[in-house]
Amino acid sequence: VRLMVGFALLNNWQMKSIDFVLAFPQAPVKTDIYMRPPKVPSDFTIPDLPNFTDRFNKLYQLIKNLYDLKDAGKTWFDYLRVGLMKRGWHQSNIDTCLFTKDGIILIVYIDDASLISPHRDRIDTEITSLQQ
């Protein structure tokens, strides 16, 4: 990322960073993962839900990733990579977190990204496209 910031500064290119909100839970789980909800006191009640505590005695299958899962980061990146490639982005053979498209460079790090281009309007257009 620092190298690309230097590149943008030396070439007087525009740069903008984005955060993928709730990134990991957007990616579907690739394996069967089951979990129990945390324990609640037996006297805990909600007036409108008479059998509320019964829900905490069940086993649930996850359909979306949680941040603490071992493979959550890789699953999220694979989900993002497929989505970017469907939108015409090309992944670098040298750095798998670097993508290019029409004179724009996109660098992904965890659940954030930076877009670099000599044209600010292209960056704004791509950010709008990525938010959909």
N, C-alpha and C positions, 0 to 999 in steps of 0.2 A: 504494500500500500504506500509506504513512504517513497519508494522508487517512482511510483506513478504520480504522486503529488509533486515530486521534483520535476518529472517530465512535463506535467501540466504547467508548472511555473516557468520552466525554461522556454517552453513553446507558446506561452501566453494563451493556453487553452482554458476553457471553462470547466469547473468541477462542481459536482453536487452529490451529496450523500443522502441515502435513504435508509430507513429502518423498516424491515418487514415485521409488522406488528403481529404478535402471536404466531411467529413463523413455525415453530416445531409442531404445534397442534394442527396446522393445516395439512401436514403430510399424513397419509394413511399408514397404519401399522402394517408391517410386512409379515409378521408372524403372529401366532395366537398368543395373546398376553391377557392373563386374568388377574384381577385384584379385588381385594375387599376394601370397602370404605373404612375410614378410621372409626375407632370405638367412640360411642357416645354414652353418656350416663343413662342408666335405665329409667330415671325419672324425668328425662328431657322430653318435653312434649311441645307440640305446636297445636293450638286449639283447632285450626281448620283441617288438620291432617291427623286424624285419630291414630292411625297405625304407622306413624312416621318412623319410629325407631326400628320397625321390622325391615325397612329398606337397608339398614346397616348390617343385617345378618346374612345378606346374599353375596354371591360371587358375581362380579361383572366382567364382561369381556371388553377390552379397550378397542375402539375403532379409530382413534386418532392418537398421535404421539403425545407424550408428556415430556417436559424438559429434562427430567432426571433419568429417563430411560437410556440404557447403554448405547443403542443405535440411533437415538433421536437425531443427532446432528447429521449423520450420514444419510438417514432416510429423508430428512428435510432437504439436504443438498441435492440428492437424486431427484426428488420431486421438483425442485426449482430448476435444475439442469434440463429436465425433459420439457418443462414449460417454456424455458428460454429458447430452446432449440426449435420448438414448435412455432415460436414467434420470429424465427429467422436469425437468431444469434448463433455464432460459431464459437465453439470452445477451443481454447488454446491447447496444443499438444504438449507444450512445455509446462505451463501452469494451469491446472484444471480449474482454478478459481477465476480465471480471466476469460472474458467473452468479448467478441467484437461484432459490430453490425453497422454498416453504412457510416464509417468514420467515427463511431462511438466506441469507447472502451468501457467495459463494465467489470469491476472487481468485486467479488463476493467474499465477505469474511463473516463467518458464523451466521447471524441473522441481519447483517447490514450489507450495504453495497455502495460503491461510489461509481458515478458515471463521469467520464472525461471525454470532451470533444471540443473542437474549435468553435462549434456552433451551439449556443445556449438554447436556441429554440428546439433543436433536435433532442437535447437532453430532456427538456420539459415534455416533449411529445412522448419520449420513451417512458418517462416516469409515469405519465398518465396511463400509458398502455400497460405498464407493469402493475398498476394499482387495480386493474380490472380483473 
